[in-house]
Amino acid sequence: MSQYDDENIEFDFFDEPETVEATQRRRLPRLEMPGGRGGGRPPRPPLRTPTGLVPLARLVGLIAIAIVIVIGLVFWVGSCQGKSKHDEYQAYADKVKAIAAADTRLGGDFADKFIAPGLKQSDLEASLQQFAQQEQQAYTQAQQIRAPGPLRALHQNLVDALELRAKGLSGLGDELARQGALKDTTGTTARLTAQAELLTASDVVWEQLYRIPATLELQDQGVKGVVIPGSQFVSNPDLVSARSFNILLTTRLGGASTGGTPTGKHGDGLLSVRATPQGTDLSTSGPTTVTVSSDLAFVATVENSGNFQEVNVPVTLTVTAGGKQIYRKQTPVSLIAPTEQKTVSFTGFDVPPAAFASPATVTVVVGRVPGEVNTSNNKATYSVLFTLS
């Protein structure tokens, strides 16, 4: 081995660490802050929401929206059902109202026929049968009405009331048409009274077993604004009483059938005249001060001073002031029994200024009834002083 070979041999058993100078030379450059070399810490990276929470939040939001939609649909459907329910009950009540109105008019025609002057047996029989046919039609019409479920059982009570009216009217006509009805006064009166009780019973059935419970049922169902109509066929129970039928047979129909004139004591008298609302009775002995107001009324009291029932008794009130008639009105007493008292009210006064300057005169006359002899108590004249206070 030569000297040159020895010089080229290198022994490298351990890797020596790099020098400080070499490390510094390879150090990464510093990051500069935005805006220059001013130094400061670098900005922190934005926080990221965990990837699992975003879908969950979206799901919760969708569920909340779905719940709101469902609740809205529930309220909308409920309101539609409520409106439909109200319309169903209203349509039913309107049909019943038409029947009730027709029956009320029929009851008025029935009463007018019984108190009509110059009544004849044949005319009354024909009218009663006609009334019965009309009531039968109302009965059939009511059967065809389909009531809402909760009212179906109560609606049958309405049908029953109409059936009672049809039977009562038909029964009255049959009894009057019976041979010898006017001769058997006692028996005919009892049978007529029994048939008339069906009419009064029908009013009770309609009111107590139909209208009142049906109204309560509507309240339970939450139905508002629907009115179940009432119906009263007999407006004056005295008209169908045993006493009225007895007078009908013995006096009115009996006298008409023979063509005779009324016998016995007949007549009506004027008892008093009162100014309301002040409550002052007029006097024939001196002037009475009467306060004029929008609700001023003169109330005349009439008494049947005879022994027989009277019908359509006319009562006339006239007011004269300054030599001029300023008011006149006639109102009939439809039916008044022996010793019975009835009142007739006169309203709607338009008192002119000239009437306040001097006393006015109020005259009341009760019309004469057939067979009346004494008319001295049928008329009275009163002096009044009108005032505003």
Phi, psi and omega per residue, in radians:
M1 nan 2.342 -3.093
S2 -1.582 2.998 -3.140
Q3 -1.139 -0.574 -3.128
Y4 -1.245 -0.567 3.113
D5 -1.170 -0.693 -3.136
D6 -1.097 -0.586 -3.102
E7 -1.270 -0.419 -3.121
N8 -1.543 -0.120 -3.125
I9 -1.433 2.261 3.094
E10 -2.165 2.370 3.139
F11 -1.858 2.016 -3.109
D12 -2.172 1.336 -3.088
F13 -1.400 -0.499 -3.076
F14 -2.286 2.458 3.052
D15 -1.456 2.079 3.130
E16 -1.447 2.546 3.111
P17 -1.162 2.697 3.113
E18 -1.159 2.696 3.132
T19 -1.338 2.828 3.129
V20 -1.033 -0.623 -3.100
E21 -1.148 -0.703 -3.134
A22 -1.171 -0.681 3.133
T23 -1.101 -0.741 -3.117
Q24 -1.164 -0.562 -3.137
R25 -1.191 -0.519 -3.103
R26 -1.727 0.245 -3.132
R27 -1.218 2.390 -3.124
L28 -1.132 2.548 3.121
P29 -1.187 2.601 3.139
R30 -1.313 2.528 3.066
L31 -1.381 2.319 3.137
E32 -1.666 2.486 3.069
M33 -1.231 2.617 3.068
P34 -1.042 2.452 3.116
G35 1.697 0.117 3.061
G36 2.198 -2.758 -3.037
R37 -1.784 0.444 -3.044
G38 -1.148 -0.215 3.137
G39 1.522 -2.884 -3.089
G40 1.753 2.892 -3.095
R41 -1.382 2.543 3.114
P42 -1.170 2.620 -3.124
P43 -1.131 2.544 3.097
R44 -1.330 2.499 3.089
P45 -1.155 2.546 3.136
P46 -1.078 2.545 3.116
L47 -1.285 2.414 3.132
R48 -1.834 2.333 3.079
T49 -1.194 2.421 3.098
P50 -0.981 2.341 -3.036
T51 -1.006 -0.397 -3.107
G52 -1.385 -0.342 -3.077
L53 -1.424 -0.505 -3.105
V54 -1.097 -0.895 3.082
P55 -1.065 -0.631 -3.136
L56 -1.130 -0.752 3.118
A57 -1.097 -0.728 3.115
R58 -1.088 -0.710 3.136
L59 -1.107 -0.738 3.122
V60 -1.103 -0.728 3.111
G61 -1.086 -0.747 3.111
L62 -1.111 -0.700 3.115
I63 -1.100 -0.740 3.130
A64 -1.084 -0.749 3.114
I65 -1.106 -0.718 3.126
A66 -1.095 -0.688 3.134
I67 -1.119 -0.754 3.120
V68 -1.069 -0.741 3.137
I69 -1.114 -0.761 3.139
V70 -1.096 -0.771 3.136
I71 -1.087 -0.738 3.102
G72 -1.071 -0.725 3.100
L73 -1.112 -0.683 3.136
V74 -1.084 -0.812 3.131
F75 -1.142 -0.681 -3.141
W76 -1.134 -0.791 3.110
V77 -1.120 -0.701 3.132
G78 -1.105 -0.721 3.122
S79 -1.156 -0.660 3.104
C80 -1.140 -0.721 3.115
Q81 -1.146 -0.696 3.114
G82 -1.094 -0.725 3.108
K83 -1.142 -0.742 3.118
S84 -1.114 -0.671 3.125
K85 -1.148 -0.775 3.111
H86 -1.068 -0.778 -3.130
D87 -1.085 -0.646 3.136
E88 -1.120 -0.803 3.140
Y89 -1.215 -0.617 3.132
Q90 -1.161 -0.727 3.113
A91 -1.091 -0.681 3.102
Y92 -1.140 -0.818 -3.112
A93 -1.096 -0.604 3.120
D94 -1.130 -0.679 3.112
K95 -1.160 -0.728 3.111
V96 -1.172 -0.633 3.137
K97 -1.060 -0.689 3.130
A98 -1.105 -0.721 3.111
I99 -1.168 -0.754 -3.122
A100 -1.094 -0.738 3.141
A101 -1.124 -0.748 3.124
A102 -1.124 -0.664 3.134
D103 -1.207 -0.632 3.101
T104 -1.126 -0.722 3.080
R105 -1.131 -0.680 3.124
L106 -1.127 -0.687 3.077
G107 -1.089 -0.655 3.072
G108 -1.146 -0.710 3.093
D109 -1.113 -0.663 3.110
F110 -1.070 -0.817 -3.140
A111 -1.146 -0.732 -3.134
D112 -1.093 -0.630 -3.133
K113 -1.160 -0.687 -3.109
F114 -1.195 -0.483 -3.091
I115 -1.841 0.127 -3.129
A116 -1.144 2.406 3.104
P117 -1.213 2.626 3.132
G118 1.139 0.565 -3.098
L119 -1.170 2.379 3.092
K120 -2.015 2.613 -3.087
Q121 -1.052 -0.793 -3.099
S122 -1.108 -0.689 3.119
D123 -1.153 -0.716 -3.138
L124 -1.157 -0.712 3.100
E125 -1.055 -0.824 -3.124
A126 -1.106 -0.709 -3.140
S127 -1.155 -0.711 3.138
L128 -1.114 -0.711 3.108
Q129 -1.165 -0.642 3.086
Q130 -1.149 -0.747 3.090
F131 -1.067 -0.701 -3.138
A132 -1.111 -0.694 3.111
Q133 -1.127 -0.723 3.104
Q134 -1.109 -0.683 3.127
E135 -1.202 -0.597 3.076
Q136 -1.122 -0.659 3.088
Q137 -1.139 -0.696 3.092
A138 -1.125 -0.678 3.096
Y139 -1.063 -0.796 3.126
T140 -1.134 -0.702 3.128
Q141 -1.107 -0.711 3.134
A142 -1.160 -0.604 3.103
Q143 -1.120 -0.501 -3.092
Q144 -1.459 -0.173 3.117
I145 -1.359 2.261 3.092
R146 -1.692 1.879 -3.106
A147 -1.394 2.659 3.009
P148 -0.993 2.638 -3.032
G149 -0.741 -0.963 -3.092
P150 -1.138 -0.265 -3.089
L151 -1.828 0.019 -3.032
R152 -1.130 -0.741 3.130
A153 -1.159 -0.679 3.127
L154 -1.233 -0.571 3.126
H155 -1.091 -0.540 3.108
Q156 -1.096 -0.545 3.085
N157 -1.160 -0.625 3.045
L158 -1.085 -0.771 3.112
V159 -1.057 -0.711 3.127
D160 -1.115 -0.664 3.130
A161 -1.104 -0.737 3.115
L162 -1.162 -0.613 3.109
E163 -1.148 -0.688 3.086
L164 -1.067 -0.698 -3.140
R165 -1.170 -0.743 3.131
A166 -1.103 -0.743 3.133
K167 -1.187 -0.689 -3.134
G168 -1.130 -0.777 3.136
L169 -1.159 -0.748 3.112
S170 -1.113 -0.691 3.130
G171 -1.146 -0.669 3.093
L172 -1.093 -0.770 3.124
G173 -1.120 -0.700 -3.141
D174 -1.141 -0.690 -3.127
E175 -1.172 -0.700 3.121
L176 -1.206 -0.528 -3.141
A177 -1.430 -0.149 -3.119
R178 -1.125 2.451 -3.136
Q179 -1.048 2.241 3.108
G180 1.336 0.354 -3.111
A181 -1.091 -0.681 -3.103
L182 -1.335 -0.394 3.110
K183 -1.387 -0.691 3.114
D184 -1.550 1.239 -3.028
T185 -1.076 -0.791 -3.085
T186 -1.119 -0.850 -3.126
G187 -1.137 -0.752 -3.133
T188 -1.141 -0.682 3.106
T189 -1.054 -0.768 -3.137
A190 -1.123 -0.725 -3.121
R191 -1.243 -0.669 3.072
L192 -1.113 -0.700 3.120
T193 -1.104 -0.700 3.125
A194 -1.120 -0.709 3.115
Q195 -1.209 -0.645 3.134
A196 -1.171 -0.485 3.103
E197 -1.097 -0.446 3.060
L198 -1.150 -0.607 3.128
L199 -1.201 -0.808 3.121
T200 -1.160 -0.626 3.099
A201 -1.129 -0.596 3.139
S202 -1.101 -0.616 3.101
D203 -1.152 -0.667 3.119
V204 -1.171 -0.772 -3.137
V205 -1.072 -0.803 -3.123
W206 -1.054 -0.805 -3.046
E207 -1.316 -0.896 -2.992
Q208 -1.463 -0.573 -3.063
L209 -1.820 -0.133 3.118
Y210 -2.174 -1.125 -2.984
R211 -1.098 -0.876 -3.097
I212 -1.108 -0.929 3.131
P213 -1.128 -0.565 3.101
A214 -1.163 -0.671 3.086
T215 -1.109 -0.733 3.097
L216 -1.127 -0.641 3.125
E217 -1.145 -0.658 3.079
L218 -1.090 -0.684 3.093
Q219 -1.112 -0.736 3.110
D220 -1.125 -0.574 3.136
Q221 -1.421 -0.090 -3.136
G222 1.291 0.399 -3.133
V223 -1.627 2.108 -3.101
K224 -2.009 2.659 3.078
G225 1.434 0.094 3.116
V226 -1.916 2.196 -3.086
V227 -1.926 2.177 3.037
I228 -1.442 2.071 -3.024
P229 -1.308 2.640 3.010
G230 -1.700 2.980 3.127
S231 -2.716 2.176 3.101
Q232 -2.144 1.993 -3.108
F233 -1.443 -0.753 -3.132
V234 -1.722 1.783 -3.117
S235 -1.407 -0.459 -3.136
N236 -2.246 1.761 -3.112
P237 -1.028 -0.476 3.124
D238 -1.092 -0.447 -3.099
L239 -1.135 -0.516 -3.095
V240 -1.991 0.468 3.099
S241 -1.484 2.887 3.131
A242 -1.070 -0.662 -3.139
R243 -1.131 -0.717 3.139
S244 -1.149 -0.717 3.129
F245 -1.161 -0.624 3.115
N246 -1.135 -0.746 3.097
I247 -1.154 -0.662 3.121
L248 -1.045 -0.760 -3.082
L249 -1.338 -0.697 -3.014
T250 -1.492 -0.497 -3.025
T251 -1.974 -0.990 -2.983
R252 -1.346 -0.983 -3.137
L253 -1.277 -0.657 3.139
G254 -1.109 -0.788 3.135
G255 -1.172 -0.644 -3.117
A256 -1.227 -0.608 -3.092
S257 -1.235 -0.510 -3.123
T258 -1.643 -0.179 -3.141
G259 1.353 0.201 -3.135
G260 -1.478 3.111 3.094
T261 -1.768 2.735 -3.125
P262 -1.039 2.447 3.099
T263 -2.008 2.921 -3.131
G264 1.501 -3.077 -3.071
K265 -1.505 2.102 3.084
H266 -2.201 2.618 3.065
G267 2.682 2.728 3.082
D268 -2.339 2.616 -3.125
G269 -2.292 2.704 3.082
L270 -1.584 2.123 -3.120
L271 -1.581 -0.811 -3.067
S272 -2.858 2.895 3.032
V273 -2.362 2.221 -3.093
R274 -2.106 2.423 3.043
A275 -1.605 2.200 3.120
T276 -2.122 2.693 0.208
P277 -1.521 0.031 -3.098
Q278 -1.244 -0.332 3.047
G279 1.301 0.655 -3.119
T280 -1.915 2.230 3.086
D281 -1.388 2.376 3.086
L282 -1.290 2.650 -3.093
S283 -2.172 2.491 3.100
T284 -1.518 -0.120 -3.076
S285 -1.639 -0.273 -3.122
G286 -2.963 2.925 -3.120
P287 -1.120 2.546 3.078
T288 -2.068 2.213 3.125
T289 -1.326 2.217 -3.103
V290 -2.152 2.153 3.124
T291 -1.419 2.174 -3.114
V292 -1.512 2.225 3.096
S293 -2.578 3.020 -3.115
S294 -1.128 -0.445 -3.127
D295 -1.859 0.406 3.090
L296 -1.089 2.383 3.105
A297 -2.580 2.562 2.991
F298 -1.917 2.177 -3.076
V299 -1.958 2.015 -3.141
A300 -1.704 2.362 3.103
T301 -1.855 2.176 -3.101
V302 -2.027 2.455 3.122
E303 -2.180 2.404 3.042
N304 -1.397 1.890 -3.091
S305 -1.652 0.087 3.131
G306 -1.750 -2.918 -3.103
N307 -1.892 0.172 -3.056
F308 -2.355 2.686 3.064
Q309 -1.188 2.413 3.123
E310 -2.107 2.630 -3.105
V311 -2.266 2.618 3.080
N312 0.874 0.923 3.111
V313 -1.445 2.036 -3.094
P314 -1.364 2.384 3.069
V315 -2.185 2.182 -3.048
T316 -2.109 2.324 3.081
L317 -2.116 2.305 -3.126
T318 -2.251 2.397 3.090
V319 -2.083 2.231 3.123
T320 -2.145 2.305 3.133
A321 -2.461 2.324 3.130
G322 1.092 0.509 3.135
G323 1.386 0.097 3.135
K324 -2.137 2.513 3.080
Q325 -1.389 2.097 -3.111
I326 -1.886 -0.136 -3.137
Y327 -2.798 2.407 3.013
R328 -2.720 2.264 3.140
K329 -2.641 2.476 3.106
Q330 -2.089 2.292 3.133
T331 -2.301 2.234 -3.111
P332 -1.522 2.605 2.923
V333 -1.588 1.935 -2.981
S334 -1.131 -0.664 -3.092
L335 -2.706 2.292 3.123
I336 -2.542 2.203 -3.086
A337 -1.528 2.897 3.113
P338 -0.986 2.365 -3.110
T339 1.152 0.015 -3.129
E340 -1.409 2.584 3.086
Q341 -1.973 2.398 3.101
K342 -2.273 2.575 3.105
T343 -1.907 2.549 3.093
V344 -2.210 2.197 -3.078
S345 -1.843 2.366 3.119
F346 -2.051 2.175 -3.086
T347 -2.325 -3.086 3.079
G348 1.379 0.779 -3.106
F349 -1.549 2.337 3.044
D350 -2.098 1.511 -3.033
V351 -1.413 2.105 -3.135
P352 -1.308 2.792 3.141
P353 -0.997 -0.586 -3.110
A354 -1.128 -0.396 -3.110
A355 -1.276 -0.252 -3.139
F356 -1.522 -0.174 -3.052
A357 -1.427 -0.460 -3.079
S358 -2.570 2.883 -3.139
P359 -1.041 2.508 3.074
A360 -1.886 2.903 -3.101
T361 -2.116 2.271 3.072
V362 -1.981 2.141 -3.128
T363 -2.111 2.291 3.129
V364 -2.153 2.298 -3.124
V365 -2.248 2.237 3.031
V366 -1.704 2.172 -3.055
G367 -1.148 2.630 3.121
R368 -1.306 2.402 3.112
V369 -1.771 2.762 3.121
P370 -0.992 2.326 3.127
G371 1.511 -0.051 -3.117
E372 -1.369 2.299 -3.118
V373 -1.843 -0.826 -3.086
N374 -1.603 1.958 3.124
T375 -1.985 0.254 -3.084
S376 -1.181 -0.420 -3.118
N377 -1.789 0.331 -3.105
N378 -1.599 -0.178 -3.023
K379 -2.445 2.531 3.065
A380 -2.592 2.549 3.124
T381 -2.138 2.326 -3.055
Y382 -2.194 2.530 3.051
S383 -1.761 2.289 -3.102
V384 -2.298 2.647 3.041
L385 -2.012 1.930 -3.123
F386 -1.378 2.386 3.107
T387 -2.506 2.765 3.126
L388 -1.623 -0.183 -3.109
S389 -2.638 nan nan
